Amino acid sequence: MSKFKWQNQEVAKITAGGKALEYACFGPPPNKAPTIVMLHEGLGCLALWRDFPQKLADATGFGVFAYSRAGYGQSDLADMPRPLDYMTREAVDVLPDVLNQIGIHRCILLGHSDGASIAAIYAGSIEDHRIRGLVLMAPHFFTERMGLAAIAKAKLAYDTGDLKPRMAKYHRDPDNTFRGWNDSWLHPDFEHWNVADVIDYLRIPVLAIQGRGDEYGTYAQIQEIEDRIYAPIDVAILDECHHAPHIDQPEKTCAVIADFTKRLQDIEMAKVVIA
């Protein structure tokens, strides 16, 4: 039995993967409702979700658990240099520990960008019947030239612009955060990174959300899911939206997620009537 205490909106820490990770909970605990576990983007953290976790809890009636991975926010620093398969390692080595500690019963993994890739890798690599659905916002399954160009542009903004001091407001060591992400994506060997095969093993409903103006990935990422998946797939392409749907279009993003979770709940609660 998990000894984890669900304390609403209080920032605390758990140890997973050998690192102390900051987290916060919103809404009902896992023994009262399903849980949405949020996995942030490559430069994100708990604080940068802003008020979106609470909005999700209010809109869905689900509990929401958000945390900062190692190297992000106020969590322990990541070991450097990061391996090029760091997203797979997060999915198979760290995320199972997190899920077990918080004592989930029924769970939806919600990931953004790198976090979406981690969520898909977990669901496609580990048999876990507690995971009932995936929400993938701006997922990456393979590299694209335009995405790598945007990441190179971010490096310039960090080295010569104001990105580093802006990141320092949210991350205890912005160099550890930025280099761990940027150096991996811009490594020459990372051009061949591809985890799309995990889609073949998904057997749970998926909601894929992408901004029409996403500068880090094209519709090809979503098309890859549609072409390969054997499970139900819903797709929401949002206008006037770039790489972060929960920031650019928070109300629409929250609404499509709430609709998705309601339909999952309806399926869960449906009773088979025998004539």
C-alpha positions in Angstrom: 0.0 0.0 0.0 1.3 3.5 -0.9 2.2 5.8 1.9 1.9 8.8 -0.4 -0.3 11.6 1.0 -2.4 13.6 -1.5 -2.1 17.2 -0.3 -4.1 19.5 -2.5 -2.0 22.2 -4.2 0.9 21.9 -1.7 4.4 21.5 -3.4 6.3 18.6 -1.9 8.9 16.1 -3.0 9.1 12.4 -3.7 12.2 10.3 -4.6 12.0 8.5 -7.9 14.8 7.2 -10.1 17.2 8.1 -7.3 16.3 11.9 -7.5 14.1 14.1 -5.3 11.3 15.4 -7.6 9.0 18.3 -6.8 5.3 17.7 -7.3 1.8 19.1 -6.5 -1.6 17.5 -6.4 -5.0 19.0 -7.5 -8.5 17.7 -7.1 -9.5 14.3 -5.6 -7.0 11.6 -4.6 -6.6 8.4 -6.5 -9.0 6.4 -4.3 -11.8 8.9 -5.1 -11.4 9.5 -8.8 -9.1 8.7 -11.8 -5.8 10.6 -11.9 -4.3 12.6 -14.7 -0.5 12.5 -14.5 1.1 15.5 -16.2 4.5 15.2 -18.0 6.0 18.6 -19.0 7.9 19.7 -22.1 11.7 19.8 -22.6 12.1 23.2 -20.9 9.0 22.9 -18.6 8.4 22.2 -15.0 5.7 22.1 -12.4 5.4 25.9 -12.1 5.3 26.4 -15.8 2.0 24.5 -16.1 0.6 27.6 -14.4 -3.0 27.2 -13.4 -3.7 24.5 -16.0 -3.6 21.5 -13.6 -6.3 23.1 -11.4 -8.4 23.9 -14.5 -8.1 20.3 -15.6 -9.2 19.1 -12.1 -12.2 21.4 -12.2 -13.2 20.5 -15.7 -12.8 16.8 -15.5 -13.5 16.0 -11.8 -10.3 13.9 -11.9 -7.3 14.2 -9.6 -4.3 15.8 -11.3 -0.7 15.1 -10.3 2.1 17.2 -11.9 5.8 17.0 -11.2 9.2 18.3 -12.4 11.5 15.7 -13.8 15.2 15.6 -12.7 16.9 18.7 -14.1 13.8 20.8 -14.0 12.1 23.3 -11.7 13.3 22.7 -8.1 13.9 18.9 -8.5 17.4 17.4 -8.2 19.7 18.1 -11.1 20.0 15.7 -14.0 23.2 13.7 -14.5 25.1 15.2 -17.4 25.6 14.7 -20.3 22.1 13.3 -20.8 22.0 10.1 -22.9 20.3 10.5 -26.3 17.7 8.0 -25.3 16.8 10.1 -22.2 13.1 10.1 -22.9 13.0 6.3 -23.1 14.9 6.1 -19.8 12.5 8.5 -18.2 9.6 6.4 -19.4 10.8 2.9 -18.3 13.1 3.7 -15.4 11.6 6.7 -13.6 7.9 7.0 -14.4 6.9 3.6 -13.1 8.4 4.5 -9.7 6.4 7.8 -9.7 3.1 6.0 -10.6 3.6 3.4 -8.0 4.4 5.9 -5.2 1.4 8.0 -5.7 -0.9 4.9 -5.6 -2.8 5.4 -8.8 -5.8 3.1 -9.6 -7.0 4.5 -12.9 -4.8 6.9 -14.7 -4.5 9.1 -17.8 -1.0 10.1 -18.9 -1.0 13.7 -20.2 2.2 14.8 -21.8 3.4 17.9 -23.7 6.2 17.7 -26.3 9.0 15.6 -24.6 6.5 14.7 -22.0 4.1 13.4 -24.7 6.8 11.3 -26.1 7.6 9.9 -22.6 3.9 9.1 -22.0 3.6 7.3 -25.4 6.8 5.3 -24.8 5.6 4.2 -21.4 2.2 3.1 -22.7 3.8 1.3 -25.6 6.6 -0.4 -23.7 5.1 -1.3 -20.3 1.9 -3.3 -19.7 0.1 -1.3 -17.1 -3.7 -1.8 -16.9 -4.0 1.2 -14.7 -3.3 3.5 -17.7 -6.7 4.0 -19.4 -5.8 6.7 -21.9 -3.2 9.1 -23.3 -3.4 12.8 -24.0 -0.5 13.8 -26.2 0.0 17.5 -26.8 2.5 18.3 -29.6 4.2 14.9 -29.4 7.5 14.0 -31.0 8.1 10.5 -32.4 11.0 11.4 -34.8 13.0 14.5 -35.6 12.1 17.0 -38.3 14.3 19.6 -39.9 12.1 22.5 -39.0 12.0 21.3 -35.4 15.7 21.0 -35.1 16.0 24.5 -36.7 13.7 25.9 -33.9 15.8 24.1 -31.3 19.0 25.7 -32.8 17.3 29.0 -32.6 16.5 28.4 -28.9 20.2 27.8 -28.3 21.0 31.2 -29.8 18.4 32.8 -27.6 19.9 31.1 -24.5 23.5 32.0 -25.3 23.0 35.6 -26.5 19.4 36.6 -25.5 17.2 36.7 -22.4 16.2 33.1 -22.3 18.6 32.1 -19.6 17.5 34.7 -17.0 13.9 34.0 -17.8 14.5 30.3 -17.2 16.3 31.1 -14.0 13.0 32.2 -12.5 11.7 28.7 -12.7 14.6 26.3 -12.7 17.2 26.0 -9.9 20.0 25.5 -12.5 19.0 26.8 -15.9 22.2 25.5 -17.5 21.4 21.9 -16.3 17.9 22.3 -17.7 18.7 23.8 -21.0 21.9 21.9 -21.9 20.4 18.6 -20.9 17.6 19.2 -23.5 19.3 21.3 -26.1 22.6 19.4 -26.3 20.8 16.1 -26.8 18.5 17.4 -29.6 21.3 19.1 -31.4 23.7 16.2 -31.1 24.6 14.9 -34.6 23.4 11.4 -33.8 20.0 12.6 -32.5 19.0 13.4 -36.1 18.1 9.7 -36.4 16.1 9.5 -33.2 12.8 7.7 -33.8 10.5 6.0 -31.3 7.4 5.7 -33.5 7.4 1.9 -33.1 5.9 2.4 -29.6 2.6 3.5 -31.4 2.2 -0.1 -32.7 1.8 -1.3 -29.1 -0.7 1.2 -27.8 -4.0 -0.5 -26.9 -5.7 2.4 -25.1 -7.6 5.5 -26.4 -5.5 8.4 -27.4 -6.2 12.1 -27.7 -3.6 14.0 -29.8 -3.6 17.8 -29.7 -1.5 20.1 -31.8 -1.4 23.7 -32.7 -1.6 24.6 -36.3 1.3 26.9 -35.9 3.6 24.5 -34.0 7.1 25.6 -34.7 8.7 22.4 -33.3 6.7 19.7 -35.2 4.4 19.3 -38.2 1.2 17.3 -38.7 3.4 14.4 -39.7 3.8 13.6 -36.0 0.0 13.2 -35.6 -0.3 11.4 -38.9 2.2 8.8 -37.7 -0.2 8.0 -34.8 -3.2 7.8 -37.1 -1.4 5.6 -39.6 0.0 3.1 -37.0 -2.4 2.9 -34.0 -4.8 0.0 -33.4 -6.6 1.8 -30.6 -9.2 4.6 -30.8 -7.6 8.0 -31.7 -9.1 11.5 -31.5 -7.3 14.4 -33.0 -7.7 18.1 -32.2 -5.8 20.6 -34.4 -6.1 24.1 -32.8 -6.0 27.4 -34.8 -4.1 30.4 -33.5 -1.9 28.0 -31.5 1.8 27.2 -31.6 3.7 24.6 -29.6 1.9 24.9 -26.3 -1.9 24.4 -26.6 -2.5 24.7 -22.9 -1.0 28.2 -23.0 -2.1 29.5 -26.4 -5.6 28.0 -26.3 -6.2 26.9 -22.7 -10.0 26.9 -22.8 -10.2 24.9 -26.0 -7.5 22.5 -24.8 -9.2 22.0 -21.5 -12.5 21.4 -23.2 -11.3 18.7 -25.6 -9.5 17.0 -22.7 -12.6 17.1 -20.6 -14.7 15.7 -23.4 -12.2 12.9 -23.9 -12.1 12.0 -20.2 -15.9 12.0 -20.0 -16.2 9.5 -22.8 -13.6 7.3 -21.1 -15.5 7.5 -17.9 -18.8 6.6 -19.7 -17.1 3.5 -21.1 -15.7 2.6 -17.6 -19.1 3.0 -16.0 -21.2 1.4 -18.7 -23.1 -1.7 -17.6 -23.7 -4.7 -19.9 -27.4 -5.5 -19.9 -28.2 -9.1 -20.6 -31.6 -9.6 -22.1 
